[in-house]
Amino acid sequence: MTAPRPLAGFRLVPAYIDRSTQEALLAALRTVFAAAPLYIPRMPRSGNPLSVRMTNCGPLGWVTE
């Protein structure tokens, strides 16, 4: 079995950050998700859901119009 290829425009860099840094990043993200849970945004006019789950981290978050 071969490894999947990254999407066009992305570059996969194996072992770019070490395991302890990855675990620290995951812990930080879990803290954010606990304060601002993931949700599925919807299109303003149609109400159709977008294909992503996201969080809004205060003034740095993104919203649709």
N, C-alpha and C positions, 0 to 999 in steps of 0.2 A: 504494500500500500504506500502510495506517495503522499507527502505532506501537501495540504491545500495551498494554492498560490494566493498571495495577498491581492486585494482588489487593485485595480489600476490607480495610480497616484499615491499608493501607500508603499512604504518600505518596511519590511520586517527585519528587525535587528535583534537576533537572539542574544540573550544574556546581556542586554544593554544595561539593565540595573540588576543588582544582586538580589538574592532571595530575601534578605532582611529588609531591604529597601522596598521590595514589592509588598511584603507583609505590612510594613508601616503605611504604605500608600493605601492598601486595602482597609486597614484599621481607620485611617482618616476618612475614607469614603463611607465606611459604615457609620461613622459619627455624623457625617453630613446627611446620609439617608435616614438616620434616626430622627434628626431635627426637621428635615424636609423630605418626606417620603416620595418615592417615584410615583408618577402618575402618567396617564396616557392623555395627551392634549387632543383637542378636537378642533376641526376646522370651524371658523366663526360662522359662516353662513349655512353650511350643510349639516354641521354637527357630526360629520364623519370623523372617526378617530384617525390620528396620524399613525404611522407605522413604527413609532418609537416610544419608549418610556423615558421620562426625564424628571429632573428635580429642579426646583427654582431656589437657588441659594441666595435669598435676599436680593439686594440691588444688582447682583451679578447674574441673576437668572434671565431666561429668555421666555418671552410670551408671544403668542400669535396675535394678530390684529384682525 
